[in-house]
């Protein structure tokens, strides 16, 4: 963000851009909504994320002046709540993308109003609402927004299997869902997503409720286009890795950190089937050793990011030397708490991968 830009600057820019349709003011902390509302520019896309002066009244002014808005980000606008959402619902029915992550007093009531009024909604970010967003919101989205493609519920700890199941059954175009730290979301929800949402490419489940091999294997079988999968701390192991290797050959990003059921055999299988992997987190996997790491590295030469943090005794210089031989594109390696790794292994990686950044 440009911290020194203020409303006067925004007004001057928009006054001279009569055809301006997209404007990002993200992080401009001295900008309120009034300059945008008063501009004559025919904006349809507006990003005011982190503009902390934006309030309900300012959003109301934008909604009144910009009824053709299709994309709006209010991320981290702490003075924005349900009153703004109710007016957006009345005035901006063409919204297809809305980011409300970590705003102020946003609750089910405001999001339900938007869902009811904006049936074309495709992207919705609701990150950070530990108490105020519940299954009520998910049932409304299921009922009113059948074209939904992306939903971020990170840290929305009151949503549950029932809400996700209803959403999956009625939003078959869903491509991305984030339910990290949603402790009431379990394998039942994952199975529902697998049954009803075959277009899924990104599923984030880290520290959700109990998610097991059966559910994730079903997801892999029915959603072969998966590219991003976050299973950190889930109860999954080699069975899941086998299913991914069989079905998800385009997988690029995988987090299986602290999945105690993962072994060297599973990593070897994963590598043979998912050769396009670019980012892998196996930090804290206590049953992974140099052998599994070497087998995976041999198959996954496109790796750019590798997290081994917390592999205290299983990974040593030998494993890192194998990585250095086979993965020349590495940009990031986390070796924190890898007690068997010495300067020798670190130097091998640095010599083979000149652009790499290593955390120790």
matplotlib code that plots the C-alpha trace (Angstrom):
import matplotlib.pyplot as plt

x = [0.0, 1.0, 0.7, 0.9, -2.0, -5.1, -8.6, -7.4, -5.0, -7.6, -10.0, -7.3, -6.5, -10.0, -11.0, -8.5, -9.4, -12.9, -12.8, -11.3, -13.0, -10.7, -9.0, -6.8, -6.2, -5.1, -3.1, -3.7, -4.4, -5.2, -7.9, -11.6, -14.5, -15.7, -13.3, -14.2, -17.9, -17.8, -15.7, -17.2, -15.1, -17.3, -15.6, -16.7, -13.8, -12.6, -10.1, -10.0, -8.4, -6.6, -8.0, -8.8, -10.7, -13.4, -16.6, -20.2, -21.1, -18.4, -19.4, -23.0, -21.8, -19.9, -22.9, -25.2, -22.8, -21.6, -24.5, -22.7, -19.8, -19.0, -15.9, -15.2, -12.6, -13.0, -10.5, -9.3, -11.6, -12.4, -15.1, -17.2, -20.1, -23.6, -25.1, -22.7, -23.5, -27.3, -26.9, -24.5, -27.2, -29.8, -27.7, -25.1, -26.9, -24.2, -21.5, -19.6, -16.6, -16.6, -13.8, -15.0, -12.0, -11.4, -13.7, -15.5, -19.0, -19.8, -22.2, -24.6, -27.2, -25.1, -23.8, -27.3, -28.6, -25.8, -26.3, -30.1, -29.5, -26.5, -27.2, -24.3, -21.7, -18.7, -16.0, -16.6, -13.9, -15.0, -11.7, -11.4, -14.9, -14.5, -18.0, -20.2, -20.3, -22.1, -23.9, -26.7, -24.4, -23.6, -27.3, -28.0, -25.2, -26.4, -29.9, -29.2, -25.7, -25.5, -22.6, -20.2, -16.7, -14.5, -15.2, -12.7, -13.8, -10.4, -10.9, -14.7, -14.8, -18.6, -19.3, -19.8, -20.3, -24.0, -23.3, -20.6, -22.7, -25.6, -23.2, -21.6, -24.9, -26.1, -22.9, -21.5, -19.2, -17.1, -13.4, -11.7, -12.6, -10.7, -11.8, -8.5, -9.0, -12.7, -12.8, -16.4, -15.6, -14.6, -14.5, -18.3, -17.8, -14.9, -17.0, -19.8, -17.4, -16.1, -19.6, -20.9, -18.0, -15.8, -14.3, -12.4, -8.8, -7.9, -9.0, -7.4, -8.1, -5.2, -6.3, -9.9, -11.8, -11.0, -10.2, -9.1, -7.7, -11.1, -12.4, -9.3, -8.9, -12.5, -11.7, -8.7, -10.7, -13.5, -11.6, -8.6, -7.9, -6.7, -3.7, -3.5, -4.3, -3.6, -3.8, -1.6, -2.3, -5.0, -5.3, -4.0, -1.1, 0.1, -3.4, -4.1, -0.7, -1.4, -4.8, -3.2, -0.5, -3.1, -5.6, -4.1, -1.2, -1.4, -1.0, 1.4, 1.1, 0.7, 0.9, 1.0, 2.9, 2.5, 0.6, 2.1, 0.8, 2.9, 6.0, 8.8, 6.8, 4.0, 6.4, 8.0, 4.6, 3.5, 6.6, 6.0, 2.5, 2.7, 5.8, 4.6, 4.8, 6.3, 5.7, 5.7, 5.4, 6.4, 7.5, 7.0, 6.3, 8.1, 8.1, 9.8, 13.5, 16.3, 15.2, 11.7, 13.0, 15.5, 12.9, 10.5, 13.2, 14.3, 10.8, 9.9, 12.6, 10.2, 10.2, 10.6, 9.6, 10.3, 9.4, 11.2, 10.8, 10.5, 11.9, 14.2, 15.9, 14.6, 16.2, 20.0, 22.6, 22.2, 18.6, 19.5, 22.2, 19.7, 17.4, 20.3, 21.1, 17.5, 15.8, 17.8, 14.8, 14.5, 13.8, 12.9, 13.8, 12.8, 15.2, 14.2, 14.6, 16.2, 18.7, 20.6, 21.3, 24.7, 26.5, 27.5, 23.9, 23.0, 26.1, 25.2, 21.8, 23.2, 25.7, 23.2, 20.4, 21.9, 18.6, 17.5, 16.7, 17.2, 15.7, 17.5]
y = [0.0, 3.6, 5.0, 8.7, 8.6, 10.3, 11.1, 14.2, 12.1, 9.5, 12.2, 13.7, 10.4, 9.2, 12.6, 12.2, 8.6, 8.7, 5.1, 3.6, 0.4, -1.3, 0.4, -1.1, 1.0, -1.9, -0.7, 3.0, 3.8, 7.4, 6.8, 6.7, 5.7, 9.2, 10.1, 6.8, 7.4, 10.9, 9.9, 9.9, 6.9, 3.9, 1.5, -2.2, -3.5, -1.9, -3.1, -1.2, -3.9, -2.5, 1.0, 1.4, 4.7, 3.0, 2.7, 1.5, 5.0, 5.1, 1.7, 2.9, 5.9, 3.6, 1.3, 4.2, 5.6, 2.4, 0.0, -1.8, -3.0, -6.6, -7.0, -5.5, -6.1, -4.7, -7.0, -5.7, -2.7, -2.9, -0.2, -2.2, -4.4, -5.7, -2.2, -1.8, -5.3, -4.7, -1.6, -3.5, -6.1, -3.5, -1.5, -3.9, -7.0, -7.7, -8.5, -11.7, -11.3, -10.0, -10.1, -9.4, -11.1, -9.8, -6.8, -5.4, -6.5, -8.9, -11.7, -14.2, -11.5, -9.3, -12.2, -13.7, -10.4, -10.3, -14.0, -13.4, -10.3, -11.4, -14.8, -14.5, -14.4, -16.6, -15.7, -15.0, -14.5, -14.7, -15.4, -14.7, -14.9, -17.3, -16.9, -14.7, -16.8, -20.1, -22.7, -20.1, -18.4, -21.7, -22.6, -19.2, -19.6, -23.0, -21.7, -18.5, -18.7, -21.8, -20.4, -20.1, -21.1, -20.0, -19.8, -18.9, -19.8, -19.9, -19.7, -19.7, -22.2, -22.3, -23.8, -27.5, -30.6, -29.8, -26.5, -27.7, -30.7, -28.4, -26.1, -28.9, -30.3, -27.0, -25.4, -28.0, -25.4, -25.0, -24.9, -23.8, -24.0, -23.1, -24.6, -24.4, -24.3, -25.1, -27.7, -28.8, -29.7, -33.4, -36.3, -36.1, -32.7, -33.8, -36.8, -34.4, -32.2, -35.3, -36.4, -33.1, -30.8, -32.5, -29.2, -28.7, -27.6, -26.3, -27.7, -26.5, -28.6, -27.9, -28.3, -28.9, -31.6, -35.3, -35.9, -39.4, -41.4, -42.6, -39.1, -37.7, -40.7, -40.2, -36.6, -37.5, -40.1, -37.8, -34.5, -35.4, -31.7, -30.9, -28.6, -27.4, -29.6, -28.7, -31.6, -30.4, -32.2, -34.4, -38.1, -39.2, -41.3, -43.5, -44.4, -40.8, -40.4, -43.4, -42.1, -38.7, -40.5, -42.5, -39.7, -36.2, -35.9, -32.1, -31.6, -28.7, -27.8, -30.3, -29.9, -33.1, -31.6, -33.4, -36.3, -39.1, -41.8, -40.7, -43.0, -43.3, -45.7, -43.2, -40.4, -42.7, -43.5, -39.8, -38.8, -41.3, -40.1, -36.4, -35.3, -31.7, -31.0, -27.5, -27.1, -29.8, -29.5, -32.7, -30.9, -32.9, -36.2, -38.4, -41.5, -39.8, -40.5, -39.8, -42.7, -41.4, -37.9, -39.1, -41.3, -38.3, -35.9, -38.2, -38.0, -34.4, -32.2, -29.2, -28.7, -25.1, -25.1, -27.8, -27.7, -30.2, -28.2, -30.5, -33.6, -33.9, -37.2, -38.8, -36.3, -35.8, -34.5, -37.6, -36.7, -33.1, -34.2, -36.2, -33.2, -31.1, -33.6, -33.8, -30.5, -27.6, -25.2, -25.0, -21.5, -22.2, -24.8, -24.9, -26.9, -25.6, -28.3, -30.8, -31.9, -34.3, -31.7, -30.1, -27.4, -30.1, -30.8, -27.1, -26.3, -29.0, -27.4, -24.0, -25.0, -26.9, -24.2, -20.7, -18.9, -20.9, -19.4, -21.7, -21.4, -23.1]
z = [0.0, -0.5, 3.0, 1.9, -0.6, 0.7, -0.6, -2.5, -4.5, -5.3, -6.5, -8.7, -10.3, -10.9, -12.3, -15.1, -15.9, -17.3, -18.4, -15.2, -14.4, -11.9, -8.9, -6.1, -3.1, -0.9, 2.1, 1.6, 5.2, 4.6, 2.1, 3.0, 0.7, 0.0, -2.9, -4.6, -4.1, -5.5, -8.6, -12.0, -13.1, -14.1, -11.6, -11.6, -9.5, -6.3, -3.7, -0.4, 1.6, 4.6, 4.1, 7.8, 7.4, 5.5, 7.5, 7.1, 5.9, 3.3, 1.9, 1.8, -0.2, -2.7, -3.0, -3.8, -6.4, -7.9, -8.4, -11.2, -8.9, -9.6, -7.4, -3.9, -1.3, 2.2, 3.8, 7.2, 7.2, 10.9, 10.8, 8.3, 9.5, 8.7, 8.0, 5.0, 3.8, 3.9, 1.7, -0.6, -1.0, -1.9, -4.3, -5.9, -7.1, -9.8, -7.2, -8.2, -5.8, -2.3, 0.3, 3.9, 5.7, 9.2, 8.9, 12.0, 13.1, 10.2, 11.1, 9.5, 9.1, 6.8, 4.6, 4.3, 2.9, 0.3, -0.7, -1.2, -3.3, -5.3, -6.9, -9.3, -6.4, -7.4, -4.8, -1.1, 1.5, 5.2, 6.9, 10.6, 12.0, 14.9, 16.3, 14.1, 10.9, 11.3, 9.2, 8.7, 6.2, 4.4, 4.1, 2.6, 0.1, -0.8, -1.4, -3.2, -4.8, -7.0, -9.1, -6.1, -7.1, -4.2, -0.5, 2.3, 5.8, 7.5, 11.3, 11.0, 13.9, 14.1, 10.7, 10.7, 8.5, 8.1, 6.5, 4.2, 3.2, 2.2, 0.4, -1.6, -2.7, -4.1, -5.4, -7.8, -9.5, -6.4, -7.2, -4.0, -0.3, 2.8, 6.1, 8.0, 11.8, 11.4, 14.2, 13.5, 9.9, 9.5, 7.1, 6.6, 4.9, 2.8, 1.6, 0.7, -1.3, -3.1, -4.0, -5.3, -6.4, -9.1, -10.2, -7.0, -7.5, -4.0, -0.7, 2.6, 5.7, 8.1, 11.7, 10.8, 12.7, 12.3, 8.6, 7.7, 4.8, 3.5, 3.1, 1.4, -0.8, -2.0, -2.7, -4.8, -6.7, -7.6, -8.0, -10.2, -11.0, -7.5, -7.6, -4.0, -0.9, 2.7, 5.1, 7.9, 11.2, 9.6, 10.4, 7.0, 5.7, 2.9, 1.8, 1.0, -0.8, -2.9, -4.0, -4.9, -6.9, -8.8, -9.6, -9.1, -11.5, -11.7, -7.9, -7.3, -3.6, -0.8, 3.0, 5.0, 7.9, 11.2, 9.6, 11.7, 9.4, 6.5, 5.9, 3.4, 1.3, 0.9, -0.1, -2.8, -4.2, -4.1, -6.1, -8.8, -9.4, -8.7, -10.6, -11.0, -7.2, -6.6, -2.9, -0.2, 3.5, 5.4, 8.6, 11.8, 10.0, 12.5, 10.3, 7.3, 6.8, 4.4, 2.2, 1.6, 1.0, -1.5, -3.4, -3.6, -4.7, -7.5, -9.0, -8.3, -9.9, -10.1, -6.3, -5.4, -1.7, 0.8, 4.5, 6.7, 9.9, 12.9, 11.3, 14.2, 13.8, 10.5, 8.1, 7.9, 5.5, 3.3, 2.5, 1.8, -0.6, -2.5, -2.7, -3.9, -6.7, -8.1, -7.3, -8.9, -8.8, -5.0, -3.7, -0.1, 2.4, 6.1, 8.3, 11.7, 14.4, 12.1, 14.6, 12.3, 9.6, 9.7, 7.7, 5.1, 4.0, 4.0, 1.8, -0.6, -1.2, -1.5, -4.1, -6.2, -5.8, -5.9, -5.4, -2.4, 1.0, 3.9, 7.4, 10.2]

ax = plt.figure().add_subplot(projection="3d")
ax.plot(x, y, z, "-o")
ax.set_aspect("equal")
plt.show()
